[in-house]
Amino acid sequence: MLLTGTLYSRVSKIASCVAIIGAIAVGGSAFAQKPEQILGRAPVQPDVDVDYPAAGEEEKCVIKQYKEQGYTGVALYAPDGTTILRVWAAPTPKPGQKAQVDQIRFFKHGVEVYRDVLGKESRWLNNGGMRRGILGEDKKTIASWSVISPQETAQEVVSALKTNDFARYQRVALSAQDLTTLGVGQGPVAKELQNQVKSVTENAFAQLAQTLAIPEDAKWGALNAGLPAAIPAGENFSQDLEAYYNVAIIVMDGNDASKSQELYVGDMIKVGNAWKVVGLPAGEPFGQATGSVAANSILLPTEGSAAASAVSGDVGEMGSVLTEAYNKLESASPAEYPALCDSTVDLLLQLAASTPQERDNLLSQAIDVIFSGVQSGLYPDGAAKLDALGEKLADAGDEVKARLRQRQITAAFYAVAQSNPQPKPSELTKAQEKYTEDLAAFVEEYPTTAAAAEAAMSLALDQEYLLENEEAMKYYQHAAQNASGTLVGRKAAGALARLKSEGGAFNMPKLQYSDGTPCEFKPGDKPTVVFFWGSWDSEGVAGLNALASQVNVIGVNVDTTPDPANADAYFAQITKGLPWKNVCDPAGLDGEAAVAFGVQTAPWIILVDKDGKVVRSNIANVEELVGVLKEMK
């Protein structure tokens, strides 16, 4: 009787005490080994499904020597004659010599499914798969995949997420080195791929794993993909590319296929003989699927998607006219701005009518042109223009309609806030209340759109200012769930983790100070302040400077550098003379630290007590910090 499946939880106890096989003699003494000694050799890699004899049958197994294709080895057979394990020596030694074992082969149902080529690689074979993993310096851990199929890549994605194993995920995620190998060029799709590669950070992955909450016994069920595509070389790639579009993974709860849901990985690309996923996947918390998340392709974008925006530059001769219009609008004087705004919007609407494949993207641009004018205060008729534009979008996609509705709600508030003469406080309060009510209703009306995720983030921030953390978390949860894998979704997940940490231990993500040293947190003799600040807040910086003797400070500057090429010099200038070290990221509030903590604005303060517990995670300014510190004494 053979046992299968999780059998090596038992064998591993033996294997932990047994060194990798060294030299064995090709003589009688080599075959005097007991079956349990040979069975002590477990696969180097985890999660390998191989056979093992039932309890009490080990000693009934038979060991035989054999030679095959230049190899001399020993094989272990179950009492019924089924092959269980072979230990190979290579090459076949001369008489009287010893042979060094270099391969151990494992079987299931009499068929070899896995092979350890000691110190070099791990191989899956026959119905066990086709993977080949190159071992790292420790000669046990897989450093990279030289061969892996799309289905096996999907298996690795699920295993990495359910165990929060970032290194495992990195091995199947498209990397910067892969982009070089593929000959990625400077086209819009290529640039979007580069952005996706940069989005795969340890903090973002950990937040995603926490949000998805895939149970321990969950496993890969199937790969949901259409036909593979052959993408010809062009401006985006210097060589032909093999890929799958809009890929989803079926994840099962244990072996119960009825309890399953999809995890969306978007595109998969073949690099050499290994299939890689692009960026981070998207999905909903396991067991809570609403069907509101779907796969999204960069290589084959749908209309209205971010990827579609990336390829919208080619609109013929009128494209250059549009570029010129944007340049004029950017440098326009206040007097010129309204007319130039009108002409730019008219041009976008003409382009939308003549290029159906780009229609939703161009309409979105028209909405944003008007709204930018409203925000700047240079387009007093902007709110009315947005309302008029709505009449032309009856057959537009939900993303466009949602974008317009969100902008209309905000523009209506600006119409009051920016009015001249200035509104009375009561009028402004009433306008603010209506804005909040309308925005909350909008999130309910268009729950799965990108605009709704942005609105939810805004509503959550308002609730944080009111210290209504439970309400804030509801909106953050909405954005994290419906915009999973995007910047907004990752930031929402970071905000959720930050709020949930109050009263518990503080966890500092892996960050670096601007001098290259690790940004580490250690409880001490004083409270610790994580201070998100911008150079525009000189008063807040001065106020915290005055408190520096009472607290330990971890600074996080959120300036977006005007010249990324000279970011180091810029940060050195604005942090000069400060008594605390700073994490500095040219991406500002879209940088790794701000995303990890879900911080949307600055100043923003997290206060941790001397014991390492989070006291408050949403202190809005230094004055408020002073009050909280007094309450702690």
Secondary structure by P-SEA (a helix, b strand, c coil): cccccccaaaaaaaaaaccccccccccccccccccccccccccccccbbbbbbcccccccbbbbbbccccccbbbbbcccccccbbbbccccccccbbbbbcbbbbbcccccccccccccbbbbcccccbbbbbbccccccccccccccaaaaaaaaaaaaaaccaaaaaaacccaaaaaaacccccaaaaaaaaaaaaccaaaaaaaaaaacccccccccbbbbccbbbbcccccccbbbbbccbbbbbbcccccccbbbbbbbcbbbbcccbbbbccbbbbcccccccccbbbbbccccccccaaaaaaccccccaaaaaaaaaaaaaaccccccaaaaaaaaaaaaaaaaacccaaaaaaaaaaaaaaaaaaaccccaaaaaaaaaaaacccccaaaaaaaaaaaaaaaaaaaaaccccccaaaaaaaaaaaaaaaaaaaaaccccaaaaaaaaaaaaaaaaacaaaaaaaaaaaaaaaacccaaaaaaaaaaaaaaacccbbbbccccccccccbbbbbccbbbbbccccccaaaaaaaaaaaccccccbbbbbcccccccaaaaaaaaaaccccccccccccccccaaaaaaccccccbbbbbcccccccccccccaaaaaaaaaaac
